[in-house]
Structures are given as C-alpha cells and as structure tokens.
C-alpha cells in the first residue's frame, strides 16, 4: 500500500503547498511524538536539526509545537548534517530525531527525515503507523497542560558531531600536506566540514559556506560537481569533495578534474576494507548501481546484492544480511561500521585516510571501468503516468530491443515530480534509442 505522506526518504515537497505547511508539520510533530513517546518511556525527548533553508524558520516552530503539545521534550540543534542528527539521537538516548531538510532539492522545497532511538531511518511499517496517527483526531493525542513538553536550544551540536567522527580514527590521524577543495552546497555542513578538515591539518579551500536561506544547492554541491572540478584545476588541489544540502551524500573529484561518483568510492572502500579484514559479508548497492561495479566486486570475490533505490532500503538490506558497506551511485554511502545512514563527511574522512599516504586520488578512486550508463529525469505532473498502458508498452518494447545487451530501469522519483529512466549497455546508441522510446510515452 502506497504511503500518503512518506516517500523514499521521508516527507518532501514545495513549501506552503500540500504537506509542507506549518499546519501539517504540527500534525507530523504531534503524531510522531506520540508514537515514539509510547515506545520508550524514560526521557520523552526529541532532538531536531535542520539544513539552511529559509523555510526552516517557519517549519521548525510548527514541528516543535506539535511535539510539545503531545508531551515530548525537545532539543533544537540548528544546522547540522543529517547523520550528525542520527548519531546524536543515539548517543543522547533520545526517543527520536527529526531532520528538517529537502536534501539535494532547491530552496523552495523542504521536508523531514525521521530517525528512531537507534539512529535508524524508519521502516515502511512504522511510517504507516505514524501516518494513521497523523490522520487521527488531534484531540486524542494532546497531553494534559501540566505534562506539556519543554524546549531547549543546544549550541554545541556540530562540536559533538565532529568529536564522534574523530573518535572513529586513530588519534594520530592527520591530513597535513593535502590541499582540498570543499563544497558544502551552502547547506548543513557549512560549519562542521571546514572545521574538521582544518583541525586535521589540511589546507582547505571552501566554497558553498555562505548560506542565505535561498542559495542551498544553487549551482553548487554534489548535484553541480563542475564547481569542484574547476576549483581543483585552478588551485592544483589533491582532491575535491562536494556534499549536498544535508550532507548525507558525497561526490568527489580527483587531481586531474575527473568526477568520482558513489559507485567508484564504494568499490575503493570495499577492496580496502576486504584487504584490512574490515569488510563484513559484502556490499549492498541498488538497482541504479553501475554494472561495472558489480563486475569489479565479483572479480575481487566480494559479494554484491542490490536493494530498492533509497539509502534506507540499502541500510535495511545491510542489516538483514549483516553487511557493513553499502550505498548508491548518487553518493549516499553507509559505512555500517560507524554510521546508521549516509554521511558525506564520514565517507570523505575514510577516503582521505587512504589518500594521506601520498597516493594520487586518480589512482585511488578510479577503481573500475563503468559500463556506459545514461540517466534521464523527466519532469511530470503526475508520476502515476508510469503505470499507464502507453508507458508500460513502451517499457516492454525498449526491454525487448535491449535484450541481453544491457539493462533498463524506469521508476518514480521518491523526492521530486520526476520519472527517472536509466539504461546501460556497451552500445551507447542502443541506450539512447531505448530511452527515447520510453520518453515519448511520458512526454
């Protein structure tokens, strides 16, 4: 059954429309607070972080009001990367954590991601239970006036997060001698990321660290990697690092200016972790993972399985199979040894830990030859067009033409009004032909 509010990565949409209004966020706070308050009785505490969108100033108070009205105490942390919120939810023994963000989307969008007391994103089953509470009568969830929650602002969230990250590495770990281009997308990592890398001794040239509420992800960040590409060449840096708005994904750039996506980073980490006997089980990718990654891991005798698209589905499969490494081509990478969700800054440290030995990023990170792959994003008014007879026939025809020469995946975006069409094959003309067939049935 399709969720009414939750998509593949929380709740997301355009501000002051649909689900992204103060009224709805009050209900989200009240419902989620009631659910988690009844799961864990001790603290009755929710912690909230956000990215740098202007709309955070209107959505956060509404969310806090809903939580407090249901009897939940609240700590607000201000701008903080998503996995920082997940880590602190667990370390502070809170009932729940809420990240107010629309990740890589433009400033006019916003949303939220919910985390349980274990720092994990919620399962479909728990989301369904919360959705029932959202639509239930509010008066049944409102607490006695004597039992209203209290609210406190914590100013040291970024410091706590940075200390947790540092604790995962040897005390003598440093980045002296490395020149790094860092793009924080004018988003949630604009404080923590430059501070951490400078503290470790790197020379950091930072861009995307001047948020104004409207410039998050605007021609910067992981969805605009040409920014680090040109800066690496200009400043002759060793490596470029780019995050998205809530810093749960990472895209990199080697010293030659070549963009390094999540699949290449996963391949490098998998081989390194296997050699160090850190890798547990194997690697979880998604339906979007390049077949070149799969072939590389098979050659390295590393197990590889695919999950549905979405980092929470990657994490669920990792947990089920007891694997400790997984992620997506888009740069959501989960280091199960250290984190419960994607963390761009943590992944960057893990890569830099290898790079500090004076290897070239081009040697370290170009780990396999990817199969030619094209991803087309088609903006639509109604994503259910993918279920139309015309579209189904087109997909069937394209798959028939592709045959065993490659792979086609057509899916709804879980976060935007788009249909995503991916095709990969050694024959690039065949890819283009198949994508055109499917696009004509959607436009």
C-alpha positions as CSV (number, residue, x, y, z in Angstrom):
1,X,0.0,0.0,0.0
2,X,1.3,3.4,-1.0
3,X,2.2,5.8,1.7
4,X,0.2,9.0,1.9
5,X,2.9,11.3,3.3
6,X,6.2,9.4,3.3
7,X,8.3,8.9,0.2
8,X,11.6,7.0,-0.3
9,X,13.4,9.4,2.0
10,X,11.0,11.0,4.5
11,X,8.4,13.7,3.6
12,X,9.3,16.2,1.0
13,X,7.6,18.9,-1.2
14,X,7.3,22.5,-2.1
15,X,6.9,24.9,0.9
16,X,3.5,26.2,1.7
17,X,1.9,23.6,-0.5
18,X,0.5,20.2,0.2
19,X,2.3,18.5,3.1
20,X,4.9,21.2,3.6
21,X,2.9,23.7,5.7
22,X,3.0,24.8,9.3
23,X,-0.3,23.2,9.9
24,X,0.9,19.8,8.6
25,X,4.2,20.0,10.4
26,X,2.3,20.5,13.7
27,X,0.4,17.3,12.9
28,X,3.7,15.5,12.0
29,X,5.2,16.5,15.3
30,X,2.2,15.5,17.3
31,X,1.8,12.1,15.6
32,X,5.5,11.1,15.6
33,X,6.0,12.3,19.1
34,X,3.0,10.2,20.4
35,X,4.3,7.2,18.6
36,X,7.8,7.3,19.9
37,X,6.7,8.5,23.4
38,X,4.8,5.3,23.7
39,X,7.8,3.1,22.6
40,X,10.3,4.4,25.2
41,X,9.2,5.9,28.4
42,X,12.3,7.3,30.0
43,X,13.3,10.6,28.6
44,X,10.5,11.5,26.3
45,X,13.0,13.5,24.2
46,X,13.1,14.5,20.6
47,X,16.0,16.3,19.0
48,X,15.7,18.4,15.9
49,X,18.3,19.6,13.4
50,X,17.9,21.3,10.0
51,X,19.7,22.5,6.9
52,X,19.9,26.1,5.9
53,X,16.6,26.7,4.0
54,X,14.7,29.9,4.8
55,X,11.6,27.8,5.3
56,X,13.2,26.1,8.3
57,X,12.3,29.2,10.3
58,X,8.6,28.5,9.8
59,X,8.5,24.7,9.8
60,X,10.7,24.1,12.8
61,X,8.4,26.1,15.3
62,X,5.4,24.2,14.0
63,X,7.1,20.9,14.4
64,X,8.2,21.8,17.9
65,X,4.7,22.9,18.8
66,X,3.3,19.6,17.8
67,X,5.9,17.6,19.7
68,X,5.5,19.7,22.9
69,X,1.7,19.6,22.7
70,X,1.9,15.8,22.8
71,X,4.2,15.9,25.9
72,X,7.6,15.4,24.2
73,X,10.6,17.5,25.4
74,X,12.6,19.0,22.5
75,X,16.2,19.9,22.0
76,X,16.9,22.0,18.8
77,X,20.3,21.9,17.3
78,X,20.2,24.3,14.4
79,X,22.0,23.5,11.1
80,X,23.7,20.1,11.3
81,X,24.4,17.3,8.8
82,X,21.7,14.5,8.7
83,X,24.0,11.8,10.1
84,X,25.1,14.2,12.8
85,X,21.5,14.2,13.9
86,X,21.3,10.4,13.7
87,X,24.4,10.0,15.7
88,X,23.3,12.4,18.4
89,X,19.8,10.8,18.6
90,X,21.5,7.6,19.5
91,X,24.3,9.0,21.8
92,X,21.9,11.3,23.7
93,X,19.4,8.4,24.1
94,X,16.6,10.4,22.7
95,X,13.3,8.8,21.7
96,X,13.5,10.2,18.2
97,X,15.4,12.5,15.9
98,X,13.9,14.8,13.2
99,X,16.0,16.4,10.4
100,X,14.2,19.2,8.6
101,X,15.6,19.1,5.1
102,X,14.9,18.5,1.4
103,X,18.4,17.2,0.8
104,X,19.6,18.0,-2.7
105,X,16.4,19.8,-3.8
106,X,16.3,23.6,-4.4
107,X,15.5,26.0,-1.6
108,X,11.7,26.2,-2.3
109,X,11.4,22.6,-1.2
110,X,11.6,21.3,2.3
111,X,10.6,18.2,4.3
112,X,11.7,16.0,7.1
113,X,13.5,12.7,7.8
114,X,12.6,10.7,10.9
115,X,15.0,8.6,13.0
116,X,14.3,6.2,15.8
117,X,16.2,5.9,19.1
118,X,18.7,3.6,17.4
119,X,19.6,6.4,14.9
120,X,18.0,4.4,12.1
121,X,15.5,5.7,9.5
122,X,12.1,4.3,9.9
123,X,10.7,1.2,8.3
124,X,7.7,1.3,6.0
125,X,5.7,-0.4,8.8
126,X,6.5,2.3,11.4
127,X,5.8,5.0,8.8
128,X,2.4,3.5,8.2
129,X,1.6,3.6,11.9
130,X,2.6,7.2,12.2
131,X,0.5,8.1,9.1
132,X,-2.5,6.7,10.9
133,X,-1.8,9.0,13.8
134,X,-1.4,12.0,11.5
135,X,-4.9,11.5,10.2
136,X,-6.4,10.7,13.6
137,X,-8.2,13.3,15.7
138,X,-5.6,15.6,17.2
139,X,-7.5,16.0,20.5
140,X,-6.8,12.3,21.4
141,X,-3.1,13.0,21.2
142,X,-2.9,16.3,23.0
143,X,-1.5,16.0,26.5
144,X,-2.6,17.4,29.9
145,X,-1.5,21.0,30.3
146,X,0.7,20.0,33.3
147,X,2.5,17.5,31.1
148,X,3.4,19.7,28.1
149,X,7.0,19.3,26.9
150,X,9.8,21.8,27.3
151,X,12.1,23.2,24.6
152,X,15.9,23.9,24.8
153,X,18.4,25.1,22.2
154,X,21.7,23.2,22.2
155,X,24.5,25.2,20.6
156,X,27.2,22.5,20.5
157,X,25.6,20.0,18.2
158,X,28.3,20.5,15.5
159,X,31.1,20.1,18.1
160,X,29.6,16.9,19.4
161,X,29.2,15.5,15.9
162,X,32.8,16.4,14.9
163,X,34.1,14.7,18.1
164,X,32.2,11.5,17.2
165,X,33.7,11.5,13.7
166,X,37.2,12.0,15.1
167,X,36.8,9.1,17.5
168,X,36.4,6.7,14.6
169,X,40.0,7.2,13.6
170,X,43.4,6.9,15.2
171,X,44.5,9.8,17.5
172,X,47.5,10.4,15.2
173,X,45.4,10.7,12.1
174,X,46.1,14.0,10.2
175,X,45.7,15.5,6.8
176,X,48.8,17.6,6.7
177,X,50.2,18.1,3.2
178,X,46.8,17.7,1.5
179,X,45.1,20.6,-0.3
180,X,41.4,20.0,-0.5
181,X,38.6,21.8,-2.4
182,X,35.5,21.6,-0.3
183,X,31.9,22.4,-1.5
184,X,29.3,22.4,1.3
185,X,26.4,23.4,-1.0
186,X,25.5,26.3,1.3
187,X,23.9,23.6,3.3
188,X,24.0,21.8,6.7
189,X,27.8,21.0,6.6
190,X,28.9,24.6,6.2
191,X,30.2,24.8,9.8
192,X,31.3,21.2,10.6
193,X,33.1,20.2,7.4
194,X,35.6,23.0,7.1
195,X,36.3,23.0,10.8
196,X,37.0,19.2,10.9
197,X,39.3,19.1,7.9
198,X,41.3,22.2,9.0
199,X,41.6,20.7,12.5
200,X,43.2,17.7,11.0
201,X,45.8,19.8,9.2
202,X,44.5,20.0,5.6
203,X,44.7,23.2,3.6
204,X,41.1,23.7,2.8
205,X,39.7,26.0,0.1
206,X,36.0,26.1,0.9
207,X,33.0,27.1,-1.4
208,X,29.3,26.9,-0.6
209,X,29.8,28.0,3.0
210,X,27.8,31.2,2.9
211,X,24.1,30.2,3.2
212,X,21.5,32.9,2.9
213,X,18.4,30.7,3.1
214,X,17.9,30.7,-0.7
215,X,21.2,29.5,-2.1
216,X,21.3,25.9,-0.8
217,X,22.3,23.6,-3.7
218,X,22.2,26.6,-6.1
219,X,24.8,25.8,-8.7
220,X,26.9,24.2,-6.1
221,X,27.2,21.0,-4.1
222,X,27.0,17.3,-5.2
223,X,24.4,18.0,-7.9
224,X,26.7,20.6,-9.5
225,X,30.2,18.9,-9.4
226,X,31.7,21.1,-12.1
227,X,32.2,23.6,-9.2
228,X,34.9,21.4,-7.5
229,X,36.1,20.2,-10.9
230,X,37.2,23.7,-12.0
231,X,38.4,24.7,-8.5
232,X,40.7,21.6,-8.2
233,X,42.3,22.5,-11.5
234,X,42.6,26.2,-10.6
235,X,44.2,25.7,-7.2
236,X,46.1,22.5,-8.1
237,X,44.4,20.6,-5.3
238,X,44.9,17.0,-4.4
239,X,41.2,16.2,-4.3
240,X,37.7,17.8,-4.4
241,X,34.8,17.0,-2.1
242,X,31.2,18.0,-2.6
243,X,28.2,17.5,-0.4
244,X,24.5,18.0,-0.9
245,X,22.2,20.2,1.2
246,X,22.1,18.0,4.2
247,X,25.5,16.4,3.7
248,X,24.3,12.8,3.5
249,X,25.8,12.3,0.1
250,X,29.2,12.9,-1.4
251,X,30.7,13.3,-4.9
252,X,34.4,13.7,-5.3
253,X,36.9,14.9,-7.9
254,X,40.5,13.6,-8.5
255,X,43.5,15.9,-9.0
256,X,43.0,15.7,-12.8
257,X,39.5,17.0,-12.5
258,X,37.7,13.8,-13.1
259,X,34.4,13.4,-11.2
260,X,34.2,10.4,-8.9
261,X,30.7,9.1,-8.1
262,X,29.4,6.9,-5.3
263,X,30.0,3.6,-7.2
264,X,33.7,4.3,-7.5
265,X,34.0,5.3,-3.9
266,X,32.2,2.1,-2.8
267,X,34.4,0.0,-5.0
268,X,37.5,1.5,-3.5
269,X,36.3,1.1,0.1
270,X,35.2,-2.5,-0.5
271,X,38.6,-3.5,-1.8
272,X,40.4,-1.7,1.0
273,X,38.1,-3.0,3.8
274,X,38.5,-6.5,2.4
275,X,42.3,-6.3,2.5
276,X,42.2,-4.9,6.0
277,X,39.7,-7.6,7.1
278,X,37.2,-4.9,8.0
279,X,34.5,-5.8,5.4
280,X,31.7,-7.9,6.8
281,X,29.6,-10.0,4.4
282,X,29.8,-7.9,1.2
283,X,28.3,-4.8,-0.4
284,X,24.8,-3.7,-0.9
285,X,24.1,-1.5,-3.9
286,X,20.8,-0.5,-5.6
287,X,19.0,-1.1,-8.9
288,X,20.9,2.1,-10.1
289,X,24.4,0.8,-9.3
290,X,26.5,0.5,-12.4
291,X,27.1,-3.0,-13.7
292,X,30.8,-2.2,-13.8
293,X,30.8,-2.0,-10.0
294,X,29.1,-5.4,-9.8
295,X,31.7,-7.0,-12.2
296,X,34.5,-5.4,-10.3
297,X,33.3,-6.8,-6.9
298,X,32.8,-10.2,-8.4
299,X,36.3,-10.2,-9.7
300,X,37.5,-9.2,-6.2
301,X,35.4,-12.1,-4.8
302,X,33.2,-9.7,-2.9
303,X,29.5,-10.5,-2.6
304,X,27.2,-7.9,-4.1
305,X,23.4,-7.6,-3.8
306,X,21.0,-4.9,-4.9
307,X,18.2,-3.2,-3.0
308,X,15.5,-0.8,-4.0
309,X,16.6,2.8,-4.6
310,X,16.9,4.8,-1.4
311,X,19.6,4.7,1.3
312,X,17.2,3.4,4.0
313,X,16.5,0.3,1.8
314,X,20.2,-0.1,1.4
315,X,20.6,0.0,5.2
316,X,17.6,-2.4,5.8
317,X,19.3,-5.0,3.4
318,X,22.7,-4.4,5.1
319,X,21.1,-5.1,8.5
320,X,19.3,-8.2,7.2
321,X,22.4,-9.7,5.6
322,X,24.8,-8.4,8.3
323,X,26.8,-6.5,5.7
324,X,28.7,-3.3,6.8
325,X,29.1,-1.4,3.5
326,X,26.5,-0.2,1.0
327,X,25.3,2.8,-0.9
328,X,24.2,4.5,-4.1
329,X,25.8,5.9,-7.2
330,X,24.4,9.3,-6.2
331,X,26.8,9.4,-3.2
332,X,24.7,8.1,-0.4
333,X,27.2,5.7,1.2
334,X,26.6,3.9,4.5
335,X,29.7,2.8,6.5
336,X,27.9,0.3,8.8
337,X,31.0,0.0,11.0
338,X,30.5,3.7,12.0
339,X,27.1,5.0,11.0
340,X,23.4,4.2,10.5
341,X,22.7,6.4,7.5
342,X,24.6,8.1,4.7
343,X,27.3,10.6,5.9
344,X,29.3,12.6,3.3
345,X,31.8,13.9,5.8
346,X,32.4,10.5,7.4
347,X,33.0,8.9,3.9
348,X,35.3,11.8,3.0
349,X,37.4,11.0,6.1
350,X,37.6,7.4,5.2
351,X,38.8,8.1,1.7
352,X,41.2,10.8,2.9
353,X,42.6,8.2,5.4
354,X,43.9,6.3,2.4
355,X,44.9,9.3,0.4
356,X,47.0,10.7,3.2
357,X,49.7,8.1,2.2
358,X,50.5,10.4,-0.7
359,X,48.7,8.3,-3.3
360,X,47.1,10.3,-6.1
361,X,43.3,10.5,-6.0
362,X,43.2,9.4,-9.7
363,X,45.0,6.2,-8.8
364,X,43.0,5.6,-5.6
365,X,39.5,6.3,-6.8
366,X,39.2,5.2,-10.5
367,X,38.7,1.7,-9.3
368,X,36.8,0.1,-12.3
369,X,35.7,0.9,-15.8
370,X,31.9,1.7,-15.7
371,X,29.5,0.4,-18.2
372,X,28.1,3.3,-20.3
373,X,25.0,4.5,-18.5
374,X,22.6,7.3,-19.1
375,X,20.0,8.6,-16.6
376,X,17.2,10.8,-17.9
377,X,15.0,12.7,-15.4
378,X,11.6,13.6,-17.0
379,X,9.5,16.2,-15.1
380,X,5.8,15.2,-15.0
381,X,2.6,16.5,-13.5
382,X,1.6,13.0,-12.3
383,X,4.1,10.3,-11.6
384,X,1.4,7.6,-12.0
385,X,1.8,8.0,-15.7
386,X,4.4,5.3,-15.3
387,X,1.5,2.9,-14.8
388,X,-0.4,3.9,-18.0
389,X,-0.8,1.3,-20.7
390,X,1.1,3.5,-23.2
391,X,4.1,3.7,-20.9
392,X,4.0,0.0,-20.0
393,X,4.0,-0.9,-23.7
394,X,7.0,1.5,-24.3
395,X,9.0,0.0,-21.5
396,X,8.2,-3.6,-22.7
397,X,9.3,-2.6,-26.3
398,X,12.6,-1.0,-25.0
399,X,13.4,-4.0,-22.9
400,X,12.8,-6.3,-25.9
401,X,15.2,-4.1,-28.1
402,X,17.8,-4.0,-25.3
403,X,17.6,-7.8,-24.8
404,X,20.7,-9.2,-23.1
405,X,22.9,-6.3,-24.3
406,X,22.2,-4.2,-21.2
407,X,19.7,-3.1,-18.5
408,X,16.8,-0.6,-18.3
409,X,15.2,0.7,-15.1
410,X,12.2,3.1,-15.1
411,X,11.0,4.4,-11.7
412,X,9.2,7.3,-10.0
413,X,11.4,9.7,-8.1
414,X,10.7,9.4,-4.4
415,X,11.6,13.0,-3.8
416,X,10.7,15.1,-6.9
417,X,7.9,15.2,-9.5
418,X,10.0,13.2,-12.0
419,X,10.2,9.8,-13.7
420,X,13.8,8.5,-13.8
421,X,14.8,6.5,-16.8
422,X,18.2,4.6,-16.6
423,X,19.7,2.5,-19.3
424,X,23.2,0.9,-19.5
425,X,24.9,-1.1,-22.2
426,X,28.2,-1.3,-24.1
427,X,26.2,0.1,-27.1
428,X,25.6,3.8,-26.4
429,X,23.4,4.2,-29.4
430,X,21.2,1.4,-28.1
431,X,20.9,3.2,-24.8
432,X,19.8,6.4,-26.5
433,X,17.3,4.6,-28.7
434,X,15.6,2.8,-25.7
435,X,15.4,5.9,-23.6
436,X,13.8,7.8,-26.5
437,X,11.1,5.1,-26.8
438,X,10.2,5.4,-23.1
439,X,10.4,9.2,-23.0
440,X,7.9,9.5,-25.9
441,X,5.3,7.6,-23.8
442,X,5.8,10.0,-20.9
443,X,6.0,13.5,-22.5
